[in-house]
Amino acid sequence: MILSCQNVSKTFGINEIINHASFHVEEHEKAAIVGINGAGKSTLLKIIMGELPADGGEVIIAKGKTLGYLAQQKMLSGHATIYEELKDAKKDVIEMEERLRFLEQKMKHLSGAQLDALMEQYHRIFTMFEQKDGYSWRSELTGVLKGLGFSEDDFEKQVDTLSGGQKTRVALGKLLLSSPDIILLDEPTNHLDLNSIAWLETYLLNYRGTVIIVAHDRYFLNKVVTKVIEIDQGHVMTFLGNYSAYAEKKKQLRETQLKAYLNQQAEIKHHQEVIAKLRSFNREKSIRRAESREKMLDKMVLLEKPMDQDSEIRLTLEPRITSGNDVLTVEHLSKSYNQVLFQDLNFQIYRGERVAIIGDNGTGKTTLLKIINALTDADTGKITLGSKVHIGYYDQEHQVLHPEKTLFEELSDAYPNLTNTEIRNILAAFLFTGDDVFKRIKDLSGGERGRVSLAKLMLSKANFLILDEPTNHLDIISKEILESALCRYTGTVMYVSHDRYFINQTATRILDLKNQTLVNYIGNYDYYLEKNEELTKIYAPTQKNTFAESVSGSAPASSREDWERMKEEQARQRKRQNDLKKTEDEIQILTDLVKCTALTTEKAQITQQLDQLYDQWAQLAD
């Protein structure tokens, strides 16, 4: 055991965030801390790091072990370059190397006892240098920078000139290179593209120390962790396995807890009915029996009702009208800023598709969405919307929200036909109740702004949703609700996302923006991974552009054939799912009939027994 939390508690005002949390993490273990937004995940990390005092309990770190921490917003400053900033993490190794070089030069001019003494010192430093893989620090530093998405041209950029996301990536790289015994990471996949996230997965899996991660990236958690520590309404529980194993166990546990709660409620109701019946006899013995039962009820430890759907977003996406079959046609689209983002893009989107656009940071994915939404001009090319197409746009920066408006004003100004009650009900469906509706947009967290944007999206009743990183700042439960809503949605969806789990659950087609063009994959993220690996083996690097052109859907006929094949495959999958659902429904009906029959028989027997007892009590009372 390398880290242990024992009865840790933390309260802010009247809100108890963490209640007597106890768990431990083993050496070399990779663990996740999960929970809804506001559950206390980041608070727990800060308590472990000693940045925030606990109200009770203690955190125990194994003797001599070092900790490293990456906060969500790690702001670096200074005039150092990116390379120099990361080089600082290897300061001890570099100093050892410089000392070894100095001793080597000095030993050339010595002999006898002086040489022996220096050689002993040299051997001691050299042993430490080897233990720290001193010879590989340069290649390790370069590998980390490239893995986190920095090109060699970026290495000499000053930290002060970087964006917030780039600074966070530098801070992450510096932390990884410092190699602490325990790494605490708070949302490490934020600001990383798909390739960088995949690189980080491999790095952490091979990391010799212990890793504790707070993340909403379910695909990432499935790959990396073997233990999940959940914070739920202040209580902490530990589950062995990755995220999917946790989710399944959590579902089973919730069902068990709900069953136990409902059984206890039924038992309480039963006792209350018996007490009422006994009192209705108006006999001394019956009243004493009633009082005895009341004392028993008072001593009963009441079970808490598991969190239900009332605490979750209620999102329903449905278009007002049906669009034509051809939703979007893009022809010969190009865009450059300081460099070419993309050129001669040609693709079509058809009604009912859910198309994910993926690619490295800086390839122009968000720019492409803005051009389609007429928020940015293209350099060349033509965009044509189909018949009766009505766009609903979700902006990752939420710039379509007005910072000075209240939540209530944001919705009432956009949809003046809504009544005050309707607006309050819609905001309540997105977890904004009471005085929350009068908060200003500028005072909301990223997750809260995301929920307001989703509320406006739902009200738009658009038939073509264009979403830019819709899962950013959403907790896992909210992501699952959005996934479910999009899969039920009968309109068309095109989105940019780095959330591979979300893509896997929702996409019917993937457009990979690479080498300034689009590569088309008819399937979800797992399909993309499979085909991309196959094609990487088949096509040499010199053939990349030719391959991209051949499969990017640049020829309308090719796109049409791909689309028709896709629709046929989707029809086969829908039939299979429908048949499966019908079979499950029939099983459920028969199962319910068996249960109902058994319960009816049991109820009749109990009722008969109670009637006999009531008669017996009446006779005894007489």
C-alpha positions as CSV (number, residue, x, y, z in Angstrom):
1,M,0.0,0.0,0.0
2,I,1.5,3.3,-1.1
3,L,-1.4,5.7,-0.2
4,S,-4.3,5.4,2.2
5,C,-7.2,7.7,3.1
6,Q,-8.9,7.0,6.4
7,N,-12.2,8.6,7.3
8,V,-11.5,11.8,5.3
9,S,-14.3,14.4,5.5
10,K,-14.7,17.8,3.9
11,T,-17.5,20.3,4.2
12,F,-18.0,23.7,2.4
13,G,-20.5,25.7,4.3
14,I,-23.5,23.4,4.8
15,N,-22.6,21.1,1.9
16,E,-20.9,17.9,3.0
17,I,-18.7,17.1,0.0
18,I,-16.9,14.0,1.4
19,N,-18.2,12.0,4.3
20,H,-15.7,9.7,6.1
21,A,-14.0,8.5,2.9
22,S,-11.7,5.5,3.3
23,F,-9.8,3.7,0.6
24,H,-6.2,2.7,-0.3
25,V,-4.1,2.5,-3.5
26,E,-1.4,-0.1,-4.0
27,E,2.1,0.5,-5.4
28,H,2.2,0.5,-9.2
29,E,-1.6,0.6,-9.3
30,K,-3.6,2.7,-11.8
31,A,-6.8,4.0,-10.2
32,A,-9.6,6.4,-11.2
33,I,-11.7,8.7,-9.1
34,V,-15.2,9.2,-10.6
35,G,-18.4,11.0,-9.8
36,I,-20.7,13.6,-11.2
37,N,-19.6,17.3,-11.5
38,G,-19.4,18.8,-8.0
39,A,-19.1,15.4,-6.3
40,G,-15.7,16.4,-4.8
41,K,-13.1,14.6,-7.1
42,S,-10.8,17.6,-7.5
43,T,-11.3,18.4,-3.8
44,L,-10.1,14.9,-2.8
45,L,-7.0,15.2,-5.0
46,K,-6.1,18.6,-3.3
47,I,-6.6,17.0,0.1
48,I,-4.2,14.1,-0.8
49,M,-1.7,16.7,-2.1
50,G,-2.0,18.7,1.1
51,E,-3.2,21.8,-0.8
52,L,-6.6,21.7,1.1
53,P,-7.0,20.7,4.7
54,A,-9.5,17.9,5.5
55,D,-12.1,18.6,8.3
56,G,-11.5,15.1,9.6
57,G,-9.5,11.9,9.0
58,E,-6.0,11.5,7.6
59,V,-4.1,10.8,4.4
60,I,-1.1,8.4,4.8
61,I,1.6,8.3,2.2
62,A,4.2,5.5,2.4
63,K,7.5,6.7,3.8
64,G,9.9,8.3,1.3
65,K,7.4,8.4,-1.6
66,T,7.1,11.5,-3.8
67,L,3.9,13.0,-5.2
68,G,3.2,14.9,-8.4
69,Y,0.0,16.7,-9.3
70,L,-1.6,18.1,-12.4
71,A,-4.5,20.4,-11.8
72,Q,-7.2,21.1,-14.4
73,Q,-5.9,24.6,-15.0
74,K,-2.1,24.5,-14.6
75,M,-0.9,27.9,-15.7
76,L,2.8,28.1,-16.4
77,S,4.6,31.5,-17.0
78,G,8.0,32.8,-17.8
79,H,10.2,33.3,-20.8
80,A,11.6,29.8,-20.9
81,T,11.0,27.8,-24.1
82,I,8.9,24.6,-24.1
83,Y,12.0,22.5,-24.3
84,E,13.7,24.4,-21.4
85,E,10.6,24.0,-19.3
86,L,10.6,20.2,-19.7
87,K,14.4,20.1,-19.4
88,D,14.0,21.5,-15.9
89,A,12.3,18.3,-14.9
90,K,15.5,16.4,-15.6
91,K,17.7,18.9,-13.7
92,D,19.1,16.3,-11.3
93,V,20.1,13.9,-14.1
94,I,21.6,16.7,-16.1
95,E,23.6,17.9,-13.1
96,M,24.9,14.3,-12.6
97,E,25.9,14.1,-16.3
98,E,27.8,17.4,-16.0
99,R,29.5,16.2,-12.9
100,L,30.6,13.0,-14.6
101,R,32.0,14.9,-17.5
102,F,33.9,17.2,-15.1
103,L,35.3,14.2,-13.2
104,E,36.4,12.5,-16.4
105,Q,38.4,15.5,-17.4
106,K,39.9,15.9,-13.9
107,M,40.9,12.2,-13.7
108,K,43.1,12.6,-16.7
109,H,45.5,14.6,-14.7
110,L,45.6,12.6,-11.5
111,S,47.1,9.4,-10.2
112,G,47.5,7.3,-7.1
113,A,45.3,8.0,-4.1
114,Q,43.7,11.1,-5.6
115,L,42.7,9.2,-8.7
116,D,41.3,6.4,-6.5
117,A,39.2,8.8,-4.5
118,L,37.8,10.5,-7.6
119,M,37.1,7.1,-9.3
120,E,35.1,6.1,-6.2
121,Q,33.1,9.3,-6.4
122,Y,32.7,8.8,-10.2
123,H,31.4,5.2,-9.7
124,R,28.9,6.3,-7.1
125,I,27.4,9.1,-9.3
126,F,27.6,6.9,-12.4
127,T,25.5,4.2,-10.6
128,M,22.8,6.7,-9.7
129,F,22.9,8.1,-13.2
130,E,22.3,4.7,-14.7
131,Q,19.5,4.0,-12.2
132,K,17.7,7.1,-13.5
133,D,18.3,6.2,-17.2
134,G,20.5,9.2,-17.5
135,Y,21.7,8.5,-21.0
136,S,18.1,8.5,-22.4
137,W,16.9,11.9,-20.9
138,R,17.1,13.7,-24.3
139,S,15.2,11.1,-26.3
140,E,12.7,10.8,-23.4
141,L,12.1,14.5,-23.3
142,T,11.7,14.7,-27.1
143,G,9.4,11.6,-27.1
144,V,7.1,13.2,-24.4
145,L,6.9,16.5,-26.3
146,K,6.0,14.8,-29.5
147,G,3.6,12.4,-27.8
148,L,1.7,15.4,-26.3
149,G,1.3,16.9,-29.8
150,F,4.2,19.4,-30.0
151,S,6.3,19.4,-33.2
152,E,10.0,20.2,-33.2
153,D,9.2,23.6,-34.5
154,D,7.2,24.2,-31.3
155,F,10.2,23.3,-29.0
156,E,11.6,26.8,-29.0
157,K,8.4,28.7,-28.4
158,Q,8.2,30.6,-25.2
159,V,5.8,29.4,-22.6
160,D,4.3,32.9,-22.2
161,T,3.1,32.8,-25.9
162,L,1.2,29.6,-25.5
163,S,-2.6,29.1,-25.1
164,G,-4.0,27.8,-21.9
165,G,-4.4,24.3,-23.4
166,Q,-0.8,24.3,-24.6
167,K,0.4,25.3,-21.2
168,T,-1.5,22.5,-19.6
169,R,0.2,20.0,-22.0
170,V,3.6,21.4,-21.1
171,A,2.8,21.1,-17.4
172,L,1.7,17.5,-18.0
173,G,4.9,16.7,-19.9
174,K,7.0,18.2,-17.1
175,L,5.1,16.1,-14.5
176,L,5.6,12.9,-16.4
177,L,9.3,13.5,-16.9
178,S,9.8,14.2,-13.2
179,S,8.7,10.6,-12.5
180,P,7.2,10.9,-9.0
181,D,6.2,7.7,-7.1
182,I,2.5,8.8,-7.2
183,I,1.1,10.9,-10.1
184,L,-2.3,12.6,-9.5
185,L,-3.9,13.8,-12.7
186,D,-7.1,15.9,-12.9
187,E,-8.6,15.6,-16.3
188,P,-5.3,15.0,-18.2
189,T,-7.0,14.3,-21.5
190,N,-8.4,17.8,-21.8
191,H,-6.6,19.7,-24.6
192,L,-5.2,16.5,-26.1
193,D,-6.1,15.2,-29.5
194,L,-6.9,11.5,-30.2
195,N,-3.3,10.6,-31.0
196,S,-1.9,12.3,-27.9
197,I,-4.6,10.6,-25.7
198,A,-3.6,7.2,-27.2
199,W,0.1,8.0,-26.5
200,L,-0.7,9.0,-22.9
201,E,-2.6,5.8,-22.4
202,T,0.5,3.8,-23.4
203,Y,2.8,6.0,-21.3
204,L,0.7,5.6,-18.1
205,L,0.2,1.8,-18.6
206,N,4.0,1.4,-18.7
207,Y,4.7,3.9,-15.9
208,R,6.5,2.3,-13.1
209,G,4.9,4.4,-10.4
210,T,1.3,4.7,-9.1
211,V,-1.3,6.8,-11.0
212,I,-4.5,8.3,-9.7
213,I,-6.7,9.9,-12.4
214,V,-9.8,12.1,-12.3
215,A,-11.3,11.9,-15.8
216,H,-14.6,11.8,-17.7
217,D,-13.0,10.0,-20.7
218,R,-14.5,6.5,-20.4
219,Y,-12.5,5.0,-23.3
220,F,-9.3,6.3,-21.6
221,L,-10.3,4.9,-18.2
222,N,-11.1,1.5,-19.7
223,K,-7.6,1.3,-21.2
224,V,-5.6,2.5,-18.2
225,V,-7.2,1.8,-14.8
226,T,-7.8,-1.3,-12.8
227,K,-9.5,0.3,-9.8
228,V,-12.3,2.8,-9.6
229,I,-12.9,5.0,-6.5
230,E,-16.4,6.5,-6.7
231,I,-17.7,9.6,-4.9
232,D,-21.5,9.4,-4.7
233,Q,-23.4,12.0,-2.5
234,G,-20.3,12.3,-0.2
235,H,-19.8,8.5,0.2
236,V,-16.8,6.7,-1.3
237,M,-16.8,3.2,-2.6
238,T,-14.1,1.2,-4.3
239,F,-14.6,-1.1,-7.3
240,L,-12.0,-3.4,-8.9
241,G,-11.7,-3.4,-12.7
242,N,-11.8,-0.8,-15.4
243,Y,-14.6,1.7,-16.0
244,S,-16.9,-0.7,-17.8
245,A,-16.6,-3.2,-15.0
246,Y,-17.4,-0.5,-12.5
247,A,-20.4,0.7,-14.5
248,E,-21.9,-2.8,-14.6
249,K,-21.2,-3.4,-10.9
250,K,-22.7,0.0,-10.1
251,K,-25.8,-0.7,-12.1
252,Q,-26.3,-4.0,-10.2
253,L,-25.6,-2.4,-6.9
254,R,-28.1,0.4,-7.6
255,E,-30.7,-2.2,-8.5
256,T,-30.0,-4.1,-5.3
257,Q,-30.2,-0.9,-3.2
258,L,-33.4,0.2,-4.9
259,K,-34.9,-3.2,-4.3
260,A,-33.9,-3.1,-0.6
261,Y,-35.3,0.4,-0.3
262,L,-38.6,-0.5,-1.9
263,N,-38.8,-3.7,0.2
264,Q,-38.2,-1.6,3.4
265,Q,-40.8,0.9,2.3
266,A,-43.3,-1.9,1.7
267,E,-42.4,-3.3,5.1
268,I,-42.9,0.1,6.8
269,K,-46.3,0.5,5.0
270,H,-47.3,-3.0,6.0
271,H,-46.5,-2.3,9.7
272,Q,-48.3,1.1,9.5
273,E,-51.4,-0.7,8.2
274,V,-51.3,-3.3,10.9
275,I,-50.8,-0.6,13.5
276,A,-53.8,1.3,12.2
277,K,-55.8,-1.9,12.2
278,L,-54.8,-2.8,15.7
279,R,-55.8,0.7,16.9
280,S,-59.1,0.5,15.1
281,F,-60.0,-2.5,17.3
282,N,-59.9,0.1,20.2
283,R,-58.9,-2.6,22.7
284,E,-56.2,-2.3,25.3
285,K,-54.2,-5.3,24.1
286,S,-54.5,-4.3,20.5
287,I,-53.3,-0.8,21.4
288,R,-50.3,-2.2,23.3
289,R,-49.4,-4.3,20.3
290,A,-49.7,-1.3,18.1
291,E,-47.4,0.7,20.4
292,S,-44.9,-2.2,20.4
293,R,-44.8,-2.1,16.6
294,E,-44.5,1.7,16.6
295,K,-41.4,1.4,18.8
296,M,-40.0,-1.2,16.4
297,L,-40.5,1.1,13.5
298,D,-38.8,4.0,15.4
299,K,-35.7,1.8,15.9
300,M,-35.6,0.8,12.2
301,V,-32.5,2.2,10.3
302,L,-34.0,3.8,7.3
303,L,-32.3,3.1,3.9
304,E,-31.6,6.1,1.6
305,K,-33.3,6.0,-1.7
306,P,-30.7,5.6,-4.6
307,M,-30.3,8.6,-6.8
308,D,-33.1,8.6,-9.4
309,Q,-33.7,10.2,-12.8
310,D,-34.9,13.4,-11.1
311,S,-31.3,14.3,-10.5
312,E,-30.3,13.9,-14.1
313,I,-30.7,16.0,-17.3
314,R,-33.9,15.3,-19.2
315,L,-32.9,15.8,-22.8
316,T,-35.2,15.2,-25.8
317,L,-34.0,16.1,-29.3
318,E,-36.7,16.1,-32.0
319,P,-36.8,18.0,-35.3
320,R,-39.9,20.2,-36.0
321,I,-39.9,19.2,-39.7
322,T,-38.2,16.5,-41.8
323,S,-35.4,17.7,-44.1
324,G,-34.7,16.4,-47.6
325,N,-32.5,13.4,-48.2
326,D,-29.5,15.5,-49.2
327,V,-28.7,17.5,-46.1
328,L,-25.3,19.1,-46.9
329,T,-23.1,19.2,-49.9
330,V,-19.5,20.6,-49.7
331,E,-17.5,21.2,-52.9
332,H,-13.9,22.2,-53.3
333,L,-13.6,23.8,-49.9
334,S,-10.3,25.3,-48.9
335,K,-9.1,27.4,-45.9
336,S,-5.7,28.8,-44.8
337,Y,-4.5,31.1,-42.1
338,N,-0.8,31.1,-41.5
339,Q,-0.7,27.7,-43.1
340,V,-3.1,25.5,-45.2
341,L,-5.7,23.8,-43.0
342,F,-7.5,21.9,-45.7
343,Q,-7.9,22.2,-49.5
344,D,-10.4,20.9,-52.1
345,L,-12.7,19.2,-49.5
346,N,-15.6,17.4,-51.1
347,F,-18.2,15.4,-49.2
348,Q,-22.0,15.0,-48.6
349,I,-24.1,14.4,-45.5
350,Y,-27.4,12.5,-45.9
351,R,-30.5,12.6,-43.7
352,G,-30.3,10.3,-40.6
353,E,-26.5,10.1,-40.6
354,R,-24.5,10.9,-37.4
355,V,-21.1,12.0,-38.8
356,A,-18.0,12.5,-36.5
357,I,-15.2,14.6,-37.7
358,I,-11.9,13.7,-36.0
359,G,-8.3,14.7,-36.5
360,D,-5.3,16.2,-34.7
361,N,-5.4,19.6,-33.0
362,G,-4.9,22.4,-35.4
363,T,-6.1,20.6,-38.5
364,G,-9.2,22.8,-38.9
365,K,-12.1,20.8,-37.5
366,T,-13.7,23.7,-35.7
367,T,-13.0,26.0,-38.6
368,L,-14.8,23.6,-40.9
369,L,-17.9,23.7,-38.7
370,K,-17.8,27.5,-38.5
371,I,-17.6,27.8,-42.3
372,I,-20.7,25.5,-42.6
373,N,-22.5,27.7,-40.0
374,A,-21.5,30.9,-41.9
375,L,-19.5,32.2,-38.9
376,T,-16.2,32.1,-40.9
377,D,-15.6,32.5,-44.7
378,A,-13.9,29.9,-46.7
379,D,-11.1,30.8,-49.1
380,T,-12.6,28.8,-51.9
381,G,-15.4,26.3,-52.4
382,K,-19.2,26.0,-52.1
383,I,-21.6,24.8,-49.4
384,T,-25.1,23.9,-50.2
385,L,-27.8,23.0,-47.6
386,G,-30.6,20.7,-48.7
387,S,-34.3,21.2,-48.8
388,K,-35.9,22.3,-45.5
389,V,-32.7,22.0,-43.5
390,H,-32.7,23.8,-40.2
391,I,-29.4,24.0,-38.4
392,G,-28.9,23.8,-34.6
393,Y,-25.4,24.7,-33.5
394,Y,-23.5,23.8,-30.3
395,D,-20.3,25.9,-29.9
396,Q,-17.6,24.4,-27.6
397,E,-16.7,27.9,-26.4
398,H,-20.4,28.7,-25.9
399,Q,-19.9,32.1,-27.7
400,V,-23.6,31.8,-28.9
401,L,-24.5,32.5,-25.2
402,H,-24.7,36.1,-24.0
403,P,-22.4,36.5,-20.9
404,E,-24.4,39.4,-19.4
405,K,-27.8,37.7,-19.6
406,T,-29.4,35.5,-17.0
407,L,-30.3,31.9,-17.8
408,F,-33.9,32.9,-17.8
409,E,-33.2,35.8,-20.2
410,E,-31.1,33.6,-22.5
411,L,-34.0,31.3,-23.1
412,S,-36.9,33.9,-23.0
413,D,-35.1,36.2,-25.5
414,A,-34.3,33.3,-27.9
415,Y,-37.8,31.8,-27.6
416,P,-40.2,34.7,-26.7
417,N,-43.3,32.5,-27.2
418,L,-42.5,30.4,-24.2
419,T,-44.3,31.2,-20.9
420,N,-42.4,31.8,-17.7
421,T,-43.5,28.4,-16.4
422,E,-42.3,26.7,-19.5
423,I,-38.9,28.3,-19.3
424,R,-38.6,27.4,-15.6
425,N,-39.6,23.8,-16.4
426,I,-37.0,23.5,-19.2
427,L,-34.3,24.9,-17.0
428,A,-35.3,22.5,-14.3
429,A,-35.0,19.7,-16.8
430,F,-31.3,20.8,-17.1
431,L,-30.8,20.9,-13.3
432,F,-31.3,24.7,-12.9
433,T,-33.9,25.3,-10.2
434,G,-35.0,28.1,-7.8
435,D,-32.7,31.2,-8.0
436,D,-30.3,29.4,-10.3
437,V,-32.4,30.7,-13.2
438,F,-31.3,34.3,-12.4
439,K,-27.5,33.5,-12.5
440,R,-25.6,35.3,-15.3
441,I,-24.1,33.2,-18.0
442,K,-20.6,34.7,-17.2
443,D,-20.8,33.4,-13.7
444,L,-21.5,29.8,-14.7
445,S,-18.9,26.9,-14.9
446,G,-18.0,25.3,-18.2
447,G,-20.3,22.3,-17.4
448,E,-23.2,24.7,-16.5
449,R,-22.8,26.6,-19.8
450,G,-22.8,23.3,-21.6
451,R,-26.2,22.5,-20.1
452,V,-27.6,25.9,-21.1
453,S,-26.4,25.3,-24.7
454,L,-28.0,21.8,-24.7
455,A,-31.3,23.4,-23.5
456,K,-31.2,25.9,-26.3
457,L,-30.4,23.1,-28.7
458,M,-33.4,21.1,-27.6
459,L,-35.7,24.1,-28.0
460,S,-34.4,24.8,-31.5
461,K,-36.1,21.6,-32.8
462,A,-33.5,21.7,-35.6
463,N,-33.2,18.8,-38.1
464,F,-29.5,19.2,-38.6
465,L,-27.4,19.4,-35.4
466,I,-23.8,20.7,-35.8
467,L,-21.9,20.1,-32.5
468,D,-18.4,21.2,-31.6
469,E,-17.0,19.1,-28.7
470,P,-20.4,18.6,-27.1
471,T,-19.1,16.4,-24.3
472,N,-16.5,19.0,-23.0
473,H,-17.2,19.7,-19.3
474,L,-20.0,17.2,-19.1
475,D,-19.8,14.5,-16.4
476,I,-20.2,10.9,-17.4
477,I,-23.9,10.6,-16.6
478,S,-24.6,13.7,-18.7
479,K,-22.6,12.3,-21.6
480,E,-24.6,9.1,-21.5
481,I,-27.9,11.1,-21.5
482,L,-26.6,13.1,-24.6
483,E,-25.6,9.8,-26.3
484,S,-29.0,8.3,-25.8
485,A,-30.7,11.5,-27.0
486,L,-28.6,11.6,-30.2
487,C,-29.2,7.9,-30.9
488,R,-33.0,8.4,-30.7
489,Y,-32.8,11.7,-32.7
490,T,-34.5,11.3,-36.1
491,G,-32.6,14.2,-37.7
492,T,-29.0,14.5,-38.9
493,V,-25.9,15.1,-36.8
494,M,-22.4,16.2,-37.6
495,Y,-20.0,16.8,-34.8
496,V,-16.3,17.3,-33.8
497,S,-15.2,15.3,-30.8
498,H,-12.1,13.8,-29.1
499,D,-14.3,11.6,-26.9
500,R,-13.7,8.1,-28.4
501,Y,-16.4,6.4,-26.2
502,F,-18.9,9.1,-27.3
503,I,-17.9,8.6,-31.0
504,N,-18.2,4.8,-30.6
505,Q,-21.7,5.1,-29.2
506,T,-23.1,7.6,-31.6
507,A,-21.3,7.8,-35.0
508,T,-22.5,6.0,-38.1
509,R,-19.7,7.6,-40.2
510,I,-16.3,9.1,-39.4
511,L,-14.5,11.8,-41.5
512,D,-10.8,11.9,-40.5
513,L,-9.2,15.3,-41.3
514,K,-5.6,14.6,-42.1
515,N,-3.0,15.7,-44.6
516,Q,-5.3,18.7,-45.5
517,T,-8.1,16.4,-46.7
518,L,-10.8,14.0,-45.4
519,V,-10.7,10.3,-45.2
520,N,-14.1,8.6,-45.0
521,Y,-14.9,5.6,-42.8
522,I,-18.5,4.0,-42.8
523,G,-18.8,3.0,-39.1
524,N,-18.0,3.9,-35.5
525,Y,-14.7,4.5,-33.8
526,D,-13.9,0.8,-33.3
527,Y,-14.4,0.3,-37.1
528,Y,-12.2,3.3,-37.8
529,L,-9.4,1.9,-35.6
530,E,-9.6,-1.4,-37.4
531,K,-9.6,0.0,-40.9
532,N,-7.1,2.7,-40.2
533,E,-4.7,0.0,-38.9
534,E,-5.2,-2.1,-42.0
535,L,-4.8,0.8,-44.4
536,T,-1.7,2.0,-42.6
537,K,-0.1,-1.4,-43.2
538,I,-1.2,-1.5,-46.9
539,Y,-0.3,2.1,-48.0
540,A,3.2,3.4,-47.9
541,P,3.7,7.0,-46.7
542,T,4.4,8.2,-50.2
543,Q,0.9,7.0,-51.2
544,K,-1.0,8.8,-48.4
545,N,-2.4,11.6,-50.5
546,T,-3.4,9.2,-53.3
547,F,-5.2,7.0,-50.8
548,A,-6.9,10.0,-49.1
549,E,-8.2,11.2,-52.4
550,S,-9.5,7.7,-53.3
551,V,-11.5,7.2,-50.1
552,S,-12.4,10.7,-49.0
553,G,-15.6,10.7,-50.9
554,S,-14.5,13.4,-53.3
555,A,-16.4,11.9,-56.1
556,P,-20.2,12.2,-55.6
557,A,-20.9,8.8,-57.2
558,S,-18.5,7.2,-54.7
559,S,-20.2,9.0,-51.8
560,R,-23.6,7.8,-53.0
561,E,-22.4,4.2,-53.2
562,D,-20.9,4.4,-49.8
563,W,-24.0,5.9,-48.4
564,E,-26.3,3.3,-50.0
565,R,-24.1,0.5,-48.6
566,M,-24.1,2.2,-45.2
567,K,-28.0,2.5,-45.3
568,E,-28.3,-1.2,-46.2
569,E,-26.0,-2.2,-43.4
570,Q,-27.9,0.1,-41.0
571,A,-31.2,-1.5,-42.1
572,R,-29.8,-5.0,-41.4
573,Q,-28.6,-3.8,-38.0
574,R,-32.0,-2.2,-37.2
575,K,-33.8,-5.4,-38.1
576,R,-31.5,-7.4,-35.9
577,Q,-31.9,-5.0,-33.0
578,N,-35.7,-5.0,-33.5
579,D,-35.9,-8.8,-33.5
580,L,-33.6,-8.8,-30.4
581,K,-35.9,-6.2,-28.7
582,K,-39.0,-8.2,-29.5
583,T,-37.5,-11.4,-28.1
584,E,-36.4,-9.6,-24.9
585,D,-39.9,-8.1,-24.6
586,E,-41.6,-11.5,-24.8
587,I,-39.1,-12.9,-22.2
588,Q,-39.9,-9.9,-20.0
589,I,-43.6,-10.4,-20.3
590,L,-43.5,-14.1,-19.5
591,T,-41.1,-13.4,-16.6
592,D,-43.4,-10.7,-15.3
593,L,-46.4,-13.1,-15.5
594,V,-44.5,-15.7,-13.5
595,K,-43.6,-13.2,-10.9
596,C,-47.1,-11.6,-10.8
597,T,-48.6,-15.1,-10.4
598,A,-46.3,-16.0,-7.6
599,L,-46.8,-12.6,-5.8
600,T,-50.6,-12.9,-6.2
601,T,-50.6,-16.3,-4.6
602,E,-48.3,-15.1,-1.8
603,K,-50.5,-12.1,-1.2
604,A,-53.6,-14.2,-1.0
605,Q,-51.9,-16.5,1.5
606,I,-50.7,-13.5,3.6
607,T,-54.2,-11.9,3.5
608,Q,-55.8,-15.1,4.7
609,Q,-53.3,-15.4,7.5
610,L,-53.9,-11.8,8.5
611,D,-57.6,-12.2,8.6
612,Q,-57.2,-15.2,10.9
613,L,-54.9,-13.2,13.1
614,Y,-57.3,-10.3,13.3
615,D,-60.1,-12.7,14.3
616,Q,-57.9,-14.3,16.9
617,W,-56.9,-10.9,18.3
618,A,-60.5,-9.8,18.5
619,Q,-61.4,-13.0,20.4
620,L,-58.4,-12.5,22.8
621,A,-59.5,-8.9,23.3
622,D,-63.0,-10.1,24.3
